[in-house]
Amino acid sequence: MSRIYDISMTIKEDMQVWKNSEHKQPSITNVQNHQQGKPHESKISLNVHTGTHVDAPLHMLENGATIETITMEQLVGTARVLDLTKIRGEIARQDLLPFNIQEGERILLKTANSFTEAFDPEFIYLREDGAAYLAELNVSLVGIDALGIERSQPGYPTHRTLMGRNIVIVEGLRLQDVPPGAYTLIVAPLKLTGIDAAPARVLLIDG
């Protein structure tokens, strides 16, 4: 029997956000309710990079492609979860070499980031040379269990390297309970258009 893993963050007002910035916290408000004699309705305000989300090239590349250009064929299909939970600091090319990554693969990077729900400014990230290696292999998608795929790199070379090769970036995954191995991946971003990212529900199906 297949097992389904929901590897997306729950969107709520006290969730982790980038650098714990108050202005990035989502806001959820009740706009009408049963006590008013009306159906219960809520309003949500959030940054499109909140929680689990898909980056579009426009996020880092001037005149880059917008979120609707990323196809479902890129976002749905076989993916492999790599166990990098012993890595501290940064994921380099040498850390990826043992996994024998193949051209066109969808790769999800499971790190120690998955084991905390708080934002850690020292989160594990994909270093520029690791991104260059994945670009050389022409993978189709890279996901990571941090709100960003990189930090502390002037000019955002990890983003730019991957985006320049049309490699999809998914950030904010939750992989704590997911064993390494192959799965069917379903990434379903909100159907937005003309912008730089979209929040997503992400599922892995085992078997």
Secondary structure, 3 states (H helix, E strand, C coil): CCEEEECCCCCCCCCCCHHHCHHHCCEEEEEECHHHCCCCEEEEECCCCCCCEEECHHHCCCCCCCHHHCCHHHHEEEEEEEECCCCCCEECHHHHHHHCCCCCCEEEEECHHHHCCCCCCCCCEECHHHHHHHHHHCCCEEEECCCCCCCCCCCCHHHHHHHHCCCEEEECCCCCCCCCEEEEEEEEECCCCCCCEEEEEEEEEEC
